[in-house]
Amino acid sequence: MASAVAEGTTESGNVECVIEKPGEMHSDELTLLDTILFGAPNHNQEPARNIMKFMGRATILELDQKIGAIFDTYTGGNKGVAASKLEAMVKKEIPCIKIVVQSLSARVEDRRGPLSEGEIERALAFG
């Protein structure tokens, strides 16, 4: 999902997009970015714990003038659950990040993927 969103982002113009997992990036690095997209799979009606911990650390940063977006993946009937919780956290805890587009929730066939039919195209367009 993140790869397709990144591809769509770079196709839109002169933009560099880097995908980082929460455990591979220090939250301070967010201050160096213009745009921040947070994404997570839905795990038991919640965004994955690692992204929530990472975002918790980001709440103390000066992130003024940043824009952002949110996406998630889901199975079954959990469409948008993780994305809505991520978005609520950003709006409450990191309100200086302006969410500029409605979140995207993409269905996966299994817990580890792949994305369901048509979801790659939606992720590219979202990017």
MIZAMAR-527327 format. One record per residue: y, x, z of N, C-alpha, C in turn; chain. Coordinates in Angstrom, 3 decimals, always signed. Each point is the difference from the previous one (the first is absolute). Layout:
BEGIN
{nyy: Y&nxx: X&nzz: Z&cayy: Y&caxx: X&cazz: Z&cyy: Y&cxx: X&czz: Z&chain: A}
...
This chain:
BEGIN
{nyy: -1.184&nxx: +0.823&nzz: +0.000&cayy: +1.184&caxx: -0.823&cazz: +0.000&cyy: +1.251&cxx: +0.869&czz: +0.000&chain: A}
{nyy: +0.068&nxx: +0.954&nzz: +0.908&cayy: +1.176&caxx: +0.871&cazz: +0.084&cyy: +0.187&cxx: +0.781&czz: -1.292&chain: A}
{nyy: -1.077&nxx: +0.442&nzz: -0.598&cayy: +0.103&caxx: +0.758&cazz: -1.252&cyy: +0.586&cxx: -0.857&czz: -1.115&chain: A}
{nyy: -0.425&nxx: -1.248&nzz: -0.095&cayy: +0.523&caxx: -0.883&cazz: -1.040&cyy: +1.472&cxx: -0.330&czz: +0.256&chain: A}
{nyy: +0.375&nxx: -0.211&nzz: +1.246&cayy: +1.408&caxx: -0.248&cazz: +0.331&cyy: +0.830&cxx: +1.230&czz: -0.352&chain: A}
{nyy: -0.492&nxx: +1.179&nzz: +0.348&cayy: +0.718&caxx: +1.244&cazz: -0.314&cyy: +0.151&cxx: +0.176&czz: -1.509&chain: A}
{nyy: -1.054&nxx: -0.277&nzz: -0.743&cayy: +0.062&caxx: +0.111&cazz: -1.455&cyy: +1.053&cxx: -0.949&czz: -0.567&chain: A}
{nyy: +0.023&nxx: -1.224&nzz: +0.472&cayy: +0.997&caxx: -0.957&cazz: -0.453&cyy: +1.413&cxx: +0.437&czz: +0.357&chain: A}
{nyy: +0.153&nxx: +0.630&nzz: +1.136&cayy: +1.312&caxx: +0.490&cazz: +0.432&cyy: +0.493&cxx: +1.113&czz: -0.911&chain: A}
{nyy: -0.853&nxx: +0.957&nzz: -0.289&cayy: +0.430&caxx: +1.126&cazz: -0.833&cyy: +0.230&cxx: -0.428&czz: -1.446&chain: A}
{nyy: -0.725&nxx: -1.008&nzz: -0.470&cayy: +0.201&caxx: -0.512&cazz: -1.358&cyy: +1.341&cxx: -0.704&czz: -0.153&chain: A}
{nyy: +0.587&nxx: -0.429&nzz: +1.114&cayy: +1.239&caxx: -0.772&cazz: -0.070&cyy: +1.233&cxx: +0.857&czz: -0.271&chain: A}
{nyy: -0.119&nxx: +1.309&nzz: +0.069&cayy: +1.166&caxx: +0.840&cazz: -0.266&cyy: -0.164&cxx: +1.393&czz: +0.567&chain: A}
{nyy: +1.118&nxx: +0.653&nzz: +0.209&cayy: +0.019&caxx: +1.374&cazz: +0.489&cyy: -0.192&cxx: +0.006&czz: +1.515&chain: A}
{nyy: -1.234&nxx: -0.266&nzz: +0.408&cayy: -0.326&caxx: -0.144&cazz: +1.409&cyy: -1.209&cxx: +0.862&czz: +0.328&chain: A}
{nyy: +0.061&nxx: +0.664&nzz: +1.125&cayy: -1.168&caxx: +0.725&cazz: +0.491&cyy: -0.597&cxx: -0.812&czz: +1.137&chain: A}
{nyy: -1.285&nxx: -0.218&nzz: -0.057&cayy: -0.686&caxx: -0.785&cazz: +1.018&cyy: -1.135&cxx: +0.837&czz: +0.577&chain: A}
{nyy: -0.048&nxx: +0.080&nzz: +1.317&cayy: -1.024&caxx: +0.774&cazz: +0.693&cyy: -0.767&cxx: -0.950&czz: +0.916&chain: A}
{nyy: -1.313&nxx: +0.095&nzz: -0.052&cayy: -0.846&caxx: -0.804&cazz: +0.887&cyy: -0.419&cxx: +0.892&czz: +1.166&chain: A}
{nyy: +0.256&nxx: -0.469&nzz: +1.194&cayy: -0.381&caxx: +0.737&cazz: +1.205&cyy: -0.736&cxx: -0.933&czz: +0.943&chain: A}
{nyy: -1.069&nxx: +0.484&nzz: +0.567&cayy: -0.694&caxx: -0.749&cazz: +1.043&cyy: +0.705&cxx: +0.281&czz: +1.319&chain: A}
{nyy: +0.025&nxx: -0.976&nzz: +0.905&cayy: +0.715&caxx: +0.198&cazz: +1.262&cyy: -0.404&cxx: +1.267&czz: +0.759&chain: A}
{nyy: -1.249&nxx: +0.373&nzz: -0.034&cayy: -0.454&caxx: +1.191&cazz: +0.709&cyy: +0.332&cxx: +1.303&czz: -0.703&chain: A}
{nyy: +0.486&nxx: -0.089&nzz: -1.229&cayy: +0.306&caxx: +1.195&cazz: -0.784&cyy: +1.499&cxx: +0.264&czz: -0.104&chain: A}
{nyy: +0.810&nxx: -0.858&nzz: +0.585&cayy: +1.447&caxx: +0.107&cazz: -0.134&cyy: +0.641&cxx: -0.148&czz: +1.369&chain: A}
{nyy: +0.954&nxx: +0.840&nzz: +0.296&cayy: +0.758&caxx: -0.162&cazz: +1.242&cyy: +1.052&cxx: -1.073&czz: -0.230&chain: A}
{nyy: +0.176&nxx: -0.883&nzz: +0.936&cayy: +0.946&caxx: -1.103&cazz: -0.179&cyy: +1.418&cxx: +0.490&czz: -0.286&chain: A}
{nyy: +0.385&nxx: +1.174&nzz: +0.476&cayy: +1.333&caxx: +0.546&cazz: -0.273&cyy: +0.271&cxx: +0.150&czz: -1.494&chain: A}
{nyy: -1.055&nxx: +0.172&nzz: -0.793&cayy: +0.172&caxx: +0.168&cazz: -1.436&cyy: +0.581&cxx: -1.246&czz: -0.670&chain: A}
{nyy: -0.069&nxx: -1.138&nzz: +0.662&cayy: +0.568&caxx: -1.227&cazz: -0.552&cyy: +1.510&cxx: +0.124&czz: -0.207&chain: A}
{nyy: +0.654&nxx: +0.831&nzz: +0.805&cayy: +1.455&caxx: +0.156&cazz: -0.129&cyy: +0.385&cxx: +0.641&czz: -1.328&chain: A}
{nyy: -0.934&nxx: +0.671&nzz: -0.658&cayy: +0.273&caxx: +0.684&cazz: -1.260&cyy: -0.150&cxx: -0.918&czz: -1.215&chain: A}
{nyy: -0.475&nxx: -1.205&nzz: +0.211&cayy: -0.300&caxx: -0.922&cazz: -1.096&cyy: +1.097&cxx: -1.037&czz: -0.193&chain: A}
{nyy: +0.147&nxx: -0.473&nzz: -1.231&cayy: +0.937&caxx: -1.084&cazz: -0.283&cyy: -0.650&cxx: -1.366&czz: +0.173&chain: A}
{nyy: -1.252&nxx: -0.094&nzz: -0.401&cayy: -0.740&caxx: -1.250&cazz: +0.031&cyy: -1.326&cxx: +0.229&czz: +0.712&chain: A}
{nyy: -0.392&nxx: -0.959&nzz: +0.817&cayy: -1.228&caxx: +0.123&cazz: +0.778&cyy: -0.835&cxx: -1.253&czz: -0.203&chain: A}
{nyy: -1.211&nxx: +0.180&nzz: -0.486&cayy: -0.929&caxx: -1.109&cazz: -0.142&cyy: -1.103&cxx: +0.180&czz: +1.023&chain: A}
{nyy: -0.222&nxx: -1.002&nzz: +0.810&cayy: -1.063&caxx: +0.022&cazz: +0.996&cyy: -1.140&cxx: -0.871&czz: -0.510&chain: A}
{nyy: -1.211&nxx: +0.536&nzz: +0.033&cayy: -1.155&caxx: -0.762&cazz: -0.428&cyy: -1.161&cxx: +0.195&czz: +0.949&chain: A}
{nyy: -0.826&nxx: -1.018&nzz: +0.107&cayy: -1.151&caxx: +0.086&cazz: +0.907&cyy: -1.045&cxx: -1.027&czz: -0.380&chain: A}
{nyy: -1.249&nxx: +0.328&nzz: +0.275&cayy: -1.034&caxx: -1.024&cazz: -0.132&cyy: +0.054&cxx: -0.929&czz: +1.215&chain: A}
{nyy: -0.509&nxx: -1.188&nzz: -0.174&cayy: -0.118&caxx: -0.949&cazz: +1.091&cyy: -1.289&cxx: +0.318&czz: +0.752&chain: A}
{nyy: +0.127&nxx: +0.325&nzz: +1.280&cayy: -1.160&caxx: +0.241&cazz: +0.859&cyy: +0.037&cxx: -0.996&czz: +1.154&chain: A}
{nyy: -0.904&nxx: -0.948&nzz: -0.006&cayy: -0.102&caxx: -0.974&cazz: +1.087&cyy: +1.325&cxx: -0.704&czz: +0.271&chain: A}
{nyy: +0.616&nxx: -0.511&nzz: -1.050&cayy: +1.247&caxx: -0.760&cazz: +0.092&cyy: +1.205&cxx: +0.844&czz: +0.406&chain: A}
{nyy: -0.092&nxx: +1.313&nzz: -0.172&cayy: +1.091&caxx: +0.920&cazz: +0.334&cyy: +0.066&cxx: +1.088&czz: -1.060&chain: A}
{nyy: +1.179&nxx: +0.606&nzz: -0.176&cayy: +0.057&caxx: +1.201&cazz: -0.840&cyy: -0.814&cxx: +1.105&czz: +0.678&chain: A}
{nyy: -0.482&nxx: +0.938&nzz: -0.784&cayy: -0.773&caxx: +1.104&cazz: +0.561&cyy: +0.790&cxx: +0.671&czz: +1.124&chain: A}
{nyy: -0.689&nxx: +0.408&nzz: +1.058&cayy: +0.659&caxx: +0.583&cazz: +1.179&cyy: +0.798&cxx: +1.250&czz: -0.318&chain: A}
{nyy: -0.500&nxx: +0.830&nzz: -0.929&cayy: +0.707&caxx: +1.251&cazz: -0.274&cyy: +1.394&cxx: -0.244&czz: -0.571&chain: A}
{nyy: +0.180&nxx: -1.005&nzz: -0.829&cayy: +1.332&caxx: -0.285&cazz: -0.540&cyy: +0.896&cxx: -0.593&czz: +1.079&chain: A}
{nyy: -0.552&nxx: -0.798&nzz: +0.889&cayy: +0.802&caxx: -0.572&cazz: +1.076&cyy: +0.492&cxx: +1.094&czz: +0.956&chain: A}
{nyy: -0.850&nxx: +0.966&nzz: +0.309&cayy: +0.416&caxx: +1.121&cazz: +0.854&cyy: +1.077&cxx: +0.818&czz: -0.692&chain: A}
{nyy: -0.187&nxx: +0.259&nzz: -1.285&cayy: +0.976&caxx: +0.763&cazz: -0.770&cyy: +1.348&cxx: -0.719&czz: -0.006&chain: A}
{nyy: -0.012&nxx: -1.292&nzz: -0.255&cayy: +1.232&caxx: -0.767&cazz: -0.025&cyy: +0.656&cxx: -0.040&czz: +1.373&chain: A}
{nyy: -0.804&nxx: -0.022&nzz: +1.039&cayy: +0.544&caxx: +0.053&cazz: +1.351&cyy: +0.794&cxx: +1.271&czz: +0.232&chain: A}
{nyy: -0.497&nxx: +1.110&nzz: -0.511&cayy: +0.735&caxx: +1.266&cazz: +0.111&cyy: +1.260&cxx: -0.015&czz: -0.857&chain: A}
{nyy: -0.016&nxx: -0.735&nzz: -1.092&cayy: +1.153&caxx: -0.060&cazz: -0.899&cyy: +1.166&cxx: -0.783&czz: +0.597&chain: A}
{nyy: -0.241&nxx: -0.787&nzz: +1.022&cayy: +1.066&caxx: -0.832&cazz: +0.572&cyy: +1.114&cxx: +0.826&czz: +0.621&chain: A}
{nyy: -0.254&nxx: +1.239&nzz: +0.362&cayy: +1.027&caxx: +0.825&cazz: +0.640&cyy: +0.817&cxx: +0.826&czz: -0.996&chain: A}
{nyy: -0.323&nxx: -0.099&nzz: -1.280&cayy: +0.671&caxx: +0.801&cazz: -1.018&cyy: +1.267&cxx: -0.672&czz: -0.510&chain: A}
{nyy: +0.903&nxx: +0.818&nzz: -0.516&cayy: +1.199&caxx: -0.507&cazz: -0.674&cyy: -0.368&cxx: -0.264&czz: -1.457&chain: A}
{nyy: -0.257&nxx: -1.219&nzz: -0.344&cayy: -0.436&caxx: -0.359&cazz: -1.346&cyy: +1.003&cxx: -0.910&czz: -0.697&chain: A}
{nyy: +1.274&nxx: +0.133&nzz: +0.353&cayy: +1.036&caxx: -0.808&cazz: -0.643&cyy: +0.014&cxx: +0.250&czz: -1.499&chain: A}
{nyy: +0.378&nxx: -1.034&nzz: -0.734&cayy: +0.124&caxx: +0.059&cazz: -1.458&cyy: -1.344&cxx: +0.150&czz: -0.720&chain: A}
{nyy: -1.085&nxx: -0.318&nzz: +0.643&cayy: -1.316&caxx: +0.039&cazz: -0.641&cyy: -0.350&cxx: -1.397&czz: -0.498&chain: A}
{nyy: -0.702&nxx: -0.050&nzz: -1.112&cayy: -0.551&caxx: -1.264&cazz: -0.463&cyy: -1.515&cxx: +0.092&czz: +0.085&chain: A}
{nyy: -0.656&nxx: -1.137&nzz: +0.033&cayy: -1.439&caxx: +0.030&cazz: +0.177&cyy: -0.708&cxx: -1.211&czz: -0.553&chain: A}
{nyy: -1.307&nxx: +0.089&nzz: +0.057&cayy: -0.867&caxx: -1.088&cazz: -0.418&cyy: -1.320&cxx: +0.137&czz: +0.759&chain: A}
{nyy: -0.762&nxx: -1.063&nzz: -0.018&cayy: -1.242&caxx: -0.086&cazz: +0.772&cyy: -1.118&cxx: -0.506&czz: -0.901&chain: A}
{nyy: -1.203&nxx: +0.572&nzz: +0.164&cayy: -1.159&caxx: -0.541&cazz: -0.697&cyy: -1.235&cxx: +0.124&czz: +0.879&chain: A}
{nyy: -1.008&nxx: -0.802&nzz: -0.304&cayy: -1.273&caxx: +0.090&cazz: +0.715&cyy: -1.156&cxx: -0.328&czz: -0.936&chain: A}
{nyy: -1.191&nxx: +0.217&nzz: +0.507&cayy: -1.213&caxx: -0.449&cazz: -0.672&cyy: -0.766&cxx: -0.886&czz: +0.978&chain: A}
{nyy: -0.791&nxx: -0.896&nzz: -0.567&cayy: -0.742&caxx: -0.943&cazz: +0.836&cyy: -1.309&cxx: -0.385&czz: -0.668&chain: A}
{nyy: -0.906&nxx: -0.532&nzz: +0.806&cayy: -1.213&caxx: -0.642&cazz: -0.491&cyy: -0.017&cxx: -1.410&czz: +0.581&chain: A}
{nyy: -0.814&nxx: -0.848&nzz: -0.568&cayy: -0.127&caxx: -1.356&cazz: +0.533&cyy: +1.299&cxx: -0.770&czz: -0.041&chain: A}
{nyy: +0.279&nxx: -0.728&nzz: +1.059&cayy: +1.177&caxx: -0.852&cazz: +0.062&cyy: +1.169&cxx: +0.601&czz: +0.744&chain: A}
{nyy: +0.095&nxx: +1.313&nzz: +0.021&cayy: +1.034&caxx: +0.667&cazz: +0.796&cyy: +1.210&cxx: +0.448&czz: -0.811&chain: A}
{nyy: +0.296&nxx: -0.675&nzz: -1.074&cayy: +1.089&caxx: +0.396&cazz: -0.880&cyy: +1.328&cxx: +0.080&czz: +0.758&chain: A}
{nyy: +0.639&nxx: +1.146&nzz: -0.100&cayy: +1.332&caxx: +0.183&cazz: +0.554&cyy: +0.100&cxx: +0.192&czz: +1.495&chain: A}
{nyy: -1.105&nxx: -0.038&nzz: +0.715&cayy: +0.044&caxx: +0.102&cazz: +1.462&cyy: +0.578&cxx: +1.351&czz: +0.438&chain: A}
{nyy: -0.545&nxx: +1.088&nzz: -0.502&cayy: +0.491&caxx: +1.322&cazz: +0.388&cyy: +1.422&cxx: +0.213&czz: -0.487&chain: A}
{nyy: +0.287&nxx: -0.400&nzz: -1.223&cayy: +1.343&caxx: +0.191&cazz: -0.558&cyy: +1.051&cxx: -0.748&czz: +0.813&chain: A}
{nyy: -0.290&nxx: -1.220&nzz: +0.399&cayy: +0.988&caxx: -0.760&cazz: +0.766&cyy: +0.248&cxx: +0.643&czz: +1.359&chain: A}
{nyy: -1.033&nxx: +0.561&nzz: +0.613&cayy: +0.184&caxx: +0.664&cazz: +1.295&cyy: +0.753&cxx: +1.323&czz: -0.164&chain: A}
{nyy: -0.285&nxx: +0.733&nzz: -1.073&cayy: +0.758&caxx: +1.225&cazz: -0.276&cyy: +1.470&cxx: -0.321&czz: -0.235&chain: A}
{nyy: +0.245&nxx: -1.022&nzz: -0.792&cayy: +1.383&caxx: -0.378&cazz: -0.303&cyy: +0.733&cxx: -0.437&czz: +1.263&chain: A}
{nyy: -0.655&nxx: -0.760&nzz: +0.845&cayy: +0.622&caxx: -0.435&cazz: +1.251&cyy: +0.339&cxx: +1.203&czz: +0.875&chain: A}
{nyy: -0.883&nxx: +0.987&nzz: +0.020&cayy: +0.266&caxx: +1.197&cazz: +0.804&cyy: +1.199&cxx: +0.764&czz: -0.549&chain: A}
{nyy: +0.066&nxx: +0.154&nzz: -1.321&cayy: +1.141&caxx: +0.701&cazz: -0.594&cyy: +1.287&cxx: -0.744&czz: +0.334&chain: A}
{nyy: +0.017&nxx: -1.299&nzz: -0.197&cayy: +1.221&caxx: -0.772&cazz: +0.251&cyy: +0.435&cxx: +0.046&czz: +1.463&chain: A}
{nyy: -0.964&nxx: +0.048&nzz: +0.912&cayy: +0.329&caxx: +0.016&cazz: +1.426&cyy: +0.267&cxx: +1.412&czz: +0.516&chain: A}
{nyy: -0.873&nxx: +0.942&nzz: -0.342&cayy: +0.043&caxx: +1.327&cazz: +0.604&cyy: +0.747&cxx: +1.048&czz: -0.825&chain: A}
{nyy: +0.075&nxx: -0.196&nzz: -1.313&cayy: +0.678&caxx: +0.958&cazz: -0.880&cyy: +0.928&cxx: -0.789&czz: -0.934&chain: A}
{nyy: +0.931&nxx: -0.768&nzz: +0.558&cayy: +0.814&caxx: -0.898&cazz: -0.821&cyy: +0.937&cxx: +0.707&czz: -0.978&chain: A}
{nyy: +0.178&nxx: +1.298&nzz: +0.161&cayy: +0.865&caxx: +0.731&cazz: -0.931&cyy: -0.668&cxx: +0.178&czz: -1.365&chain: A}
{nyy: -1.315&nxx: -0.230&nzz: -0.096&cayy: -0.682&caxx: +0.014&cazz: -1.299&cyy: +0.134&cxx: -1.398&czz: -0.591&chain: A}
{nyy: +0.634&nxx: -0.084&nzz: -1.152&cayy: +0.205&caxx: -1.296&cazz: -0.656&cyy: -1.184&cxx: -0.292&czz: -0.925&chain: A}
{nyy: -0.748&nxx: -1.040&nzz: +0.310&cayy: -1.125&caxx: -0.424&cazz: -0.834&cyy: +0.594&cxx: -0.678&czz: -1.237&chain: A}
{nyy: -0.322&nxx: +0.532&nzz: -1.195&cayy: +0.673&caxx: -0.442&cazz: -1.221&cyy: -0.860&cxx: -0.868&czz: -0.918&chain: A}
{nyy: -1.252&nxx: -0.188&nzz: +0.340&cayy: -0.875&caxx: -0.802&cazz: -0.842&cyy: -1.045&cxx: -0.672&czz: +0.905&chain: A}
{nyy: -0.461&nxx: -1.164&nzz: -0.425&cayy: -1.036&caxx: -0.698&cazz: +0.753&cyy: -1.254&cxx: +0.859&czz: +0.043&chain: A}
{nyy: -0.667&nxx: +0.025&nzz: +1.132&cayy: -1.202&caxx: +0.825&cazz: +0.157&cyy: -1.093&cxx: -0.431&czz: -0.981&chain: A}
{nyy: -0.902&nxx: +0.937&nzz: -0.251&cayy: -1.124&caxx: -0.251&cazz: -0.893&cyy: -1.293&cxx: +0.110&czz: +0.792&chain: A}
{nyy: -0.877&nxx: -0.949&nzz: -0.194&cayy: -1.306&caxx: +0.007&cazz: +0.628&cyy: -1.045&cxx: -0.046&czz: -1.107&chain: A}
{nyy: -0.857&nxx: +1.000&nzz: -0.049&cayy: -0.986&caxx: +0.105&cazz: -1.075&cyy: -1.410&cxx: -0.126&czz: +0.562&chain: A}
{nyy: -0.791&nxx: -0.786&nzz: -0.679&cayy: -1.392&caxx: -0.223&cazz: +0.423&cyy: -0.881&cxx: +1.159&czz: -0.448&chain: A}
{nyy: -0.884&nxx: +0.417&nzz: +0.896&cayy: -1.011&caxx: +0.999&cazz: -0.322&cyy: -1.376&cxx: -0.647&czz: +0.088&chain: A}
{nyy: -0.928&nxx: +0.530&nzz: -0.770&cayy: -1.352&caxx: -0.572&cazz: -0.051&cyy: -0.804&cxx: +0.285&czz: +1.261&chain: A}
{nyy: +0.280&nxx: +1.105&nzz: +0.623&cayy: -0.732&caxx: +0.429&cazz: +1.185&cyy: +0.973&cxx: +0.747&czz: +0.887&chain: A}
{nyy: -0.405&nxx: +0.297&nzz: +1.179&cayy: +0.859&caxx: +0.694&cazz: +0.956&cyy: +0.581&cxx: +1.299&czz: -0.557&chain: A}
{nyy: -0.740&nxx: +0.690&nzz: -0.821&cayy: +0.461&caxx: +1.264&cazz: -0.581&cyy: +0.420&cxx: -0.142&czz: -1.463&chain: A}
{nyy: +0.104&nxx: -1.228&nzz: -0.478&cayy: +0.419&caxx: -0.206&cazz: -1.386&cyy: -1.189&cxx: -0.340&czz: -0.850&chain: A}
{nyy: +0.187&nxx: -0.098&nzz: -1.253&cayy: +1.221&caxx: +0.217&cazz: -0.780&cyy: +0.907&cxx: -1.227&czz: +0.052&chain: A}
{nyy: +1.194&nxx: +0.145&nzz: -0.583&cayy: +0.892&caxx: -1.146&cazz: -0.124&cyy: -0.654&cxx: -1.048&czz: -0.887&chain: A}
{nyy: +0.238&nxx: -1.252&nzz: +0.309&cayy: -0.529&caxx: -1.097&cazz: -0.805&cyy: +0.686&cxx: -0.033&czz: -1.361&chain: A}
{nyy: -0.612&nxx: -0.734&nzz: -0.919&cayy: +0.530&caxx: -0.110&cazz: -1.357&cyy: +1.455&cxx: -0.485&czz: +0.018&chain: A}
{nyy: +0.837&nxx: +0.686&nzz: -0.759&cayy: +1.412&caxx: -0.365&cazz: -0.122&cyy: +0.917&cxx: +0.611&czz: +1.044&chain: A}
{nyy: -0.572&nxx: +0.550&nzz: +1.053&cayy: +0.835&caxx: +0.532&cazz: +1.085&cyy: +0.673&cxx: +1.328&czz: -0.364&chain: A}
{nyy: -0.642&nxx: +0.813&nzz: -0.810&cayy: +0.639&caxx: +1.259&cazz: -0.420&cyy: +1.274&cxx: -0.307&czz: -0.770&chain: A}
{nyy: -0.041&nxx: -0.971&nzz: -0.877&cayy: +1.176&caxx: -0.375&cazz: -0.780&cyy: +1.127&cxx: -0.497&czz: +0.924&chain: A}
{nyy: -0.361&nxx: -0.754&nzz: +1.011&cayy: +1.001&caxx: -0.491&cazz: +0.955&cyy: +0.607&cxx: +1.161&czz: +0.789&chain: A}
{nyy: -0.836&nxx: +0.970&nzz: +0.377&cayy: +0.488&caxx: +1.164&cazz: +0.752&cyy: +0.929&cxx: +0.850&czz: -0.861&chain: A}
{nyy: -0.347&nxx: +0.176&nzz: -1.278&cayy: +0.874&caxx: +0.741&cazz: -0.925&cyy: +1.363&cxx: -0.698&czz: -0.112&chain: A}
{nyy: -0.007&nxx: -1.301&nzz: -0.151&cayy: +1.244&caxx: -0.764&cazz: -0.115&cyy: +0.814&cxx: +0.067&czz: +1.286&chain: A}
{nyy: -0.668&nxx: -0.031&nzz: +1.122&cayy: +0.663&caxx: +0.106&cazz: +1.304&cyy: +0.727&cxx: +1.342&czz: +0.104&chain: A}
{nyy: -0.676&nxx: +1.059&nzz: -0.434&cayy: +0.620&caxx: +1.331&cazz: +0.023&cyy: +1.232&cxx: +0.043&czz: -0.866&chain: A}
